[in-house]
């Protein structure tokens, strides 16, 4: 966990600038692995997604900024989903955020991007999530490239994806 906190503390200084690159400025940091659930309650490891660039986003339905950025994730998932893994991790707590609320939300807006759950707090713990939305851009080898805290726009999301893909 200390490695993840170090990675988070290093990356948080990038704020909303996905043009900042950890690899170019500092030692490359490996993204931490964690266990999550898919929509069928199957356990998956984050490292199962290595091999393609990854957009890792932590969110909840009660978060207005999370809801506001969803259309950009959906749009780019539909355009780039074959080239990039979109790992949208919902922070379930069983009270404020439940599977029922998430299912209703997804159906209401017609979102089709892959959905995963952090039901135990493991994922948010290893990534040092203190506020949401929080988005990490990870290259195909599993190294953290950039991150953004707070609501992200389409251009910013596209820039982060391009960094993760190695496109300058």
C-alpha positions in Angstrom: 0.0 0.0 0.0 2.8 2.4 0.6 3.9 2.1 -3.0 0.4 3.1 -4.1 0.3 6.1 -1.8 3.7 7.2 -3.1 2.3 6.8 -6.6 -0.8 8.8 -5.8 1.2 11.5 -4.0 3.5 11.8 -7.0 0.7 11.9 -9.5 -1.6 14.2 -7.7 0.7 17.1 -8.4 -0.2 16.8 -12.1 -3.7 18.0 -11.2 -5.8 18.4 -14.3 -2.8 18.4 -16.8 -2.7 15.0 -18.5 0.2 16.4 -20.6 2.4 15.8 -17.6 4.2 12.5 -17.9 5.6 10.6 -14.9 7.8 8.5 -17.2 9.4 11.6 -18.6 10.0 13.4 -15.4 10.4 10.7 -12.7 10.9 7.0 -12.2 8.2 5.0 -13.8 5.5 3.9 -11.3 3.7 0.6 -11.7 -0.1 0.9 -11.2 -1.2 -1.1 -8.2 -3.2 -4.3 -8.8 -6.5 -4.8 -7.0 -9.5 -7.1 -7.0 -12.9 -5.8 -8.3 -16.2 -7.3 -9.2 -17.8 -7.3 -12.6 -21.6 -6.8 -13.1 -22.1 -10.6 -12.5 -20.2 -10.5 -9.2 -17.2 -12.3 -10.7 -13.8 -11.3 -9.1 -11.3 -9.8 -11.5 -7.8 -8.5 -11.0 -6.9 -5.1 -12.4 -3.8 -6.6 -14.0 -6.1 -8.8 -16.1 -6.4 -5.7 -18.3 -2.7 -5.2 -19.0 -1.7 -5.4 -22.7 -3.7 -2.4 -23.8 -3.7 1.2 -22.3 -6.1 1.6 -19.5 -8.3 4.5 -18.4 -9.1 3.8 -14.7 -11.9 6.0 -13.3 -13.4 6.0 -9.8 -16.9 7.3 -9.6 -20.4 7.1 -7.9 -23.9 8.0 -9.1 -24.4 10.5 -6.2 -21.4 12.6 -7.5 -22.5 15.4 -9.8 -19.1 15.8 -11.4 -18.9 12.0 -12.0 -22.3 12.1 -13.7 -21.3 15.2 -15.8 -18.3 13.5 -17.3 -20.1 10.2 -18.1 -21.0 11.2 -21.7 -17.4 11.7 -22.6 -16.4 8.3 -21.3 -19.2 6.7 -23.3 -18.4 8.6 -26.5 -14.7 7.7 -26.3 -15.4 4.1 -25.2 -17.6 3.7 -28.3 -14.8 5.1 -30.5 -11.7 3.6 -28.9 -13.0 0.6 -26.8 -11.1 -1.8 -29.1 -7.8 0.0 -28.4 -8.1 1.0 -24.8 -9.6 -0.6 -21.7 -12.1 1.6 -19.9 -12.2 0.5 -16.3 -15.0 2.4 -14.6 -14.9 1.5 -10.9 -18.0 2.3 -9.0 -17.5 2.9 -5.3 -20.2 0.8 -3.7 -20.9 1.3 0.0 -24.3 -0.5 0.3 -26.0 2.7 1.6 -25.5 5.8 -0.5 -24.3 3.7 -3.5 -26.0 0.4 -4.2 -26.1 -1.9 -7.1 -29.7 -1.1 -7.6 -29.0 2.6 -7.9 -26.1 1.9 -10.3 -28.2 -0.4 -12.5 -31.0 2.2 -12.7 -28.5 4.9 -13.5 -26.8 2.9 -16.3 -30.2 1.9 -17.8 -31.6 5.4 -17.6 -28.7 7.0 -19.5 -28.1 4.0 -21.8 -24.3 3.8 -20.9 -22.6 0.7 -22.4 -19.0 1.1 -21.1 -17.8 -1.8 -18.9 -18.7 -1.4 -15.3 -16.9 -2.7 -12.2 -17.4 -2.4 -8.5 -15.2 -1.7 -5.5 -17.4 -3.3 -2.9 -14.6 -3.7 -0.3 -12.7 -0.4 -0.6 -9.6 -2.2 -1.7 -9.3 -0.4 -5.1 -10.0 3.0 -3.6 -7.5 2.3 -0.8 -4.6 1.3 -3.0 -5.1 4.3 -5.3 -5.5 6.7 -2.4 -8.9 7.9 -3.5 -10.0 10.8 -1.3 -12.4 12.5 -3.7 -14.2 11.6 -6.9 -14.1 11.6 -9.8 -10.5 10.5 -10.1 -9.0 9.2 -13.3 -5.7 7.5 -13.9 -4.2 6.9 -17.3 -2.0 3.7 -17.5 0.1 2.4 -20.4 -0.2 -1.1 -21.8 2.6 -2.3 -19.5 0.9 -1.1 -16.4 2.8 2.1 -15.6 1.0 5.2 -14.4 1.3 7.9 -17.1 -1.0 10.7 -15.8 -4.0 11.4 -13.7 -6.7 14.0 -13.2 -8.7 14.8 -10.0 -12.2 16.1 -10.5 -14.4 16.3 -13.5 -12.7 15.7 -16.8 -13.7 17.1 -20.3 -13.7 15.2 -23.6 -10.5 16.9 -24.8 -8.7 16.2 -21.6 -9.9 12.6 -21.6 -8.6 12.2 -25.1 -5.2 13.7 -24.2 -4.8 11.3 -21.3 -5.7 8.3 -23.5 -3.2 9.5 -26.1 -0.5 9.7 -23.4 -1.4 6.2 -22.3 -1.1 5.0 -25.9 2.3 6.6 -26.3 1.0 9.2 -28.8 2.6 12.6 -28.3 
